[in-house]
């Protein structure tokens, strides 16, 4: 169990040894900025972040700024982050709100074999030259590494009803 928090009743690490963490060739393209200094301070999801008024921003590093072209205020985008403070060793987790443990892949917890965060945000302001993208809400620790930004398209990303 990671030192980031004590185990909750019913939590279980993976039973087989985990492979070494190979370099997947990922690079951080910037950082996510938020008002939260620790995981315990963070809202648990987008809805809670919006309700808390937890606005934030993306700080995109210089080599990647030109890739912001084509985005505009009002657009929704997915931000992929590297949840660098998260444990990577639990197969079963017991969320604070649940009575029984659940499989890691059935949860949005940051604790997972590859701690990649997925955040849907709305762009409020955009300055390509400085690499600053103001967003409506975020639920991560300040300084979380940013892996990628992908556009959200309601016509293809929203599940069809029925």
VENKAVEN-V549454 format. One record per helix or strand of 3 or more residues. SS is the DSSP state (helix for helix, strand for strand). FROM is the first residue (numbers start at 1). LEN is the number of residues. If there is no record, write none. Layout:
SS&FROM&LEN  SS&FROM&LEN
This chain:
strand&30&4  helix&39&3  helix&46&6  strand&56&5  helix&62&7  strand&76&7  strand&90&4  helix&104&3  strand&116&12  strand&132&4  strand&144&8  helix&154&4
